[in-house]
Amino acid sequence: MNKKPLYVILGPTASGKTALAVALARQIQGEIISADSRQIYRGLNIGTGKDLDEYGKGGEVVPYHVIDILHVGEPYSVAHFQKDAFDALAVIDDRGHSPILCGGTGLYLDAILHEYSFSQQAPFIPEPLVLGRPKRVFGLNPPVDLRRKLCAERLLTRLDEGLVKEVQDLLASGVSSADLIWLGLEYKWLTLLVQEEISYPEFLEKLTIAIQQFAKRQMTFFRKMERSGIDIQWIPFELSLSDKLAWIQARL
């Protein structure tokens, strides 16, 4: 059968990817495949910005894939993500819906768009995975000053929403501090805070810097993807959500 195009919404943290992907999904009868290396883990809801309420906000629930599939500490690799994403594509194709790959983990996105193959084939991937469909890649890239502001504001919002308690609950449930620290960013610095290894001001300062640096690295990777042949159409960030949708639709 003719496969529908794969739509991709990418961008740095706090750029509004999920809201845009959900709105697009409602317009084109789409389903979302998350390309986020930490949203695969259960219990990491606030810190990873799963925003699961977005999928049901304002209308029929938009189906999503590759979220909440593992417990923290379980092993996972780019090859695992490839397999899960291609499995999700098959499910979406069977339903006759349009797949939307949405996230900020550049390596995951690139693995799908460039159909990575590995020198040692993973046993759970018996043959090379082939995308075999058109792809339309759209990017969100807020100006640097605005990006920093959005990152800082979202961190404070997540703290108000109970991010510290989320980490306390994870530790109380048996998740090891080493596994949380390995996840980096919010979970690293919050674990150190909860264990009283750093003060709150130090936590806030170091995490804010870490998030800003992370967003910069994301953009560097996306530019690398462009140099390797991925055509990313950058959506004017100043547009409203509805105008961003119209901008995308005009290019489909």
N, C-alpha and C positions, 0 to 999 in steps of 0.2 A: 504494500500500500504506500501511497505518497505520504511521507512524514511531514508534519507541520514544522515550520521553522522553530528553532530554539531561540527564545528571546533571553537576553542577559541584562540584568541590572546590577552594575557594580559601582563601587565608590568607597571612600574612606569611612571610618567609623563616624557615626552621628550625622551622616549626610542625607538620611531620609529614604534609604533604599527600600525598606520593608513596606512603608506606606505607599510608595510609588508602585512597587511590584504588585501589591494587593489590588490597588486601583486599576492597574493594567489588566490583571487577571480577570477582574469583573467585566472588563470591556471585551475581552477576547476569549472568554470561557477558558481561562488558564488555571494551571496548578503550579505551585512554587516548589522548586528544589533549592533548599538552603545550601549555600557554599560558605559555611562558617565552621572553622575547625573546633570551636568550643560549644556551639549549639547542639552538637551531636550528643552531649552529655546531659543526663537527667539531673535536675536540681540546680543547674546553673541558669536560672531564669532571668534574674534582674541584672546580674553582672555581664551576661552575654547579650543583653538586649533582644531576647527572643520576641518580645512584644506579641505574644500569642493572641492577645485580645484584638490586635489589628486584623487578624484573618477573619474575624467575625463581625467587625465593626461596620455598621452602616449597610448591612445587607446579608446575603447568603454567605455562609462560611466558605472561604477559599481553601481548598485542600493544600496541605504542605507535606514535604517529604524530607528525610534525612535530618530530622530534629528529634531529640530525646530517644536515641536508639541505643545508648550505652550508659553504663554506670561510670562515674569518674574513676580513672585508674585502668580501665580496660584498654588494651592496645588498639591502635587505629593508625592507618597510614594513608598516603595519597592513593595507593592502589585500592585500599578498602573504600575510599570515597568514590573513586571511579566506578567500582562495581555497584555501589549503592545508588549513585546518580544514574547510571545506565539502566539499572533495574527500575528506578522510578520513571525514567523516560518510557520504558516499555509499558508500564501501567498506565501512564498518561496517554500514550498512543492508543492503547486498547479502548480507552474511554472516549477517544476522539477529541481530546482537549489539547490546548496549546501549552507546552512546557516553558516555564520561566525560571531560569537559573539566577538566583539572587544572593549576593553576599560580598564579603570583602577579603576573603582568604585567596590571595592571588594565585597561589600554587594549585589550589583546588579548581579554580576557574580555568586556569591554563591547562590543567590536566585533561579537562573535558574538551576545551576548544581546540587543543593541539593533539588530542588523542594520544596521550603519553603511552609509550611502551617502555618496558624495563628490561635490562640485561638478563635479569632472572625473573621469569614469569611467575606471578603469584599463583599458588595452587587453586585459589578460588576464582581465578580468571582463566578458563581453559583455552581461550583464543583471543586475539587482539580485539579491542573494543573500537568500533567504527561509528562515528556520529551519523554520517549518511543523511544529512539534512542541511538546509540553509541555516545560517545563524545571523542574528541581528544583535549587536552588542551596543548597549547604551550606558553612558557613564555619568555619575554625579560628582562634581568637583567644586565644592565651595571655595571661594577665595581664601587664602591662607589665614588672614586675620579672622574671618568669619568661622572658618573651620576650627580654629583654636577656641573661639567663643562658644561654639556649639558643643565641642568636646567638654569644656569646663562646665557648662550649664547642665549637660546631660549627666555628668558625674554627680553633681549636687542633687539632681532630681532622683537619681538611683539611690543615693544615700538616704534621701527622704522616704523613698519607697520601701526601705528595709534591707538594703544591701549588706549591712553589717550583720544583721540577724540571719540572713541567708547563709553567710559563711559560718557563723556560729552553729547553725542547724546542721550544716554539712559535716562539720567536725564532730558534732555530737552524734551524728548518725553512723560514724565510723570511717568516714572519708579521711585519709591520712593527710597531715599537713604537708608532707612532701609532694603528694599528688596535686594539692591545691596550688602550692608554690610553683610547681612545674607548669601549670596552666598560664602563669604570668599575669601581668596587668592587675586588674582588680583583685583577683583571687590571691595573687602573690602578696600584695601589699596589705590586704585585709587580714590575711592569715598572720602576718607579722604583727599587725596591730592587735588582733584578738589575743595573740600569745604574749602581748605586752613587750615585744622586742623593739617596738618603735612607738613614738608618741603620736597623738592624732595630728598635730601640725606637720610633723615629718611625713606621716602617711599621706596627707592630702597634697603636700608639695611634691613628693616623689612620684605619686601615682599620676598627678596632673601632668608632670613632665613626661612620664612613660607613655601616657596615652597620646600626647602630642607627637612624640617621636614615632609611635606606632602608626599613626595616621600618615605621617610623612613617608614612612617606609612603604605603606600601602600604595601611595601615589607613585613612588619610584618603581614599584613592581608593575603597576598598570602601564606606565610609560615604557617599560621593558617589553610588555606584551605587545604594545603598538609597534615597537621596533622589530618585533619578531613576526609581524604580519597580521595581527589582529586589528581589525578596523573598529575602533571605539568611537561612537558618535557621542560627543559630550553635550549634554543637555544644558542650555543656559540656566544657571542655578537660580537666578533672580525670578524665574517664572513661578507662578503659583502651581499647586499640584494639578489643577485642571488644565492649566496651560502646558505643563510638562507632558501630560497625557496627549494633548492635541499635537504637540511638537513631535512626539513619538509616532502617533498615528499618521501624521503627514509624511513620514519616512518609511512606512511599512509598504 
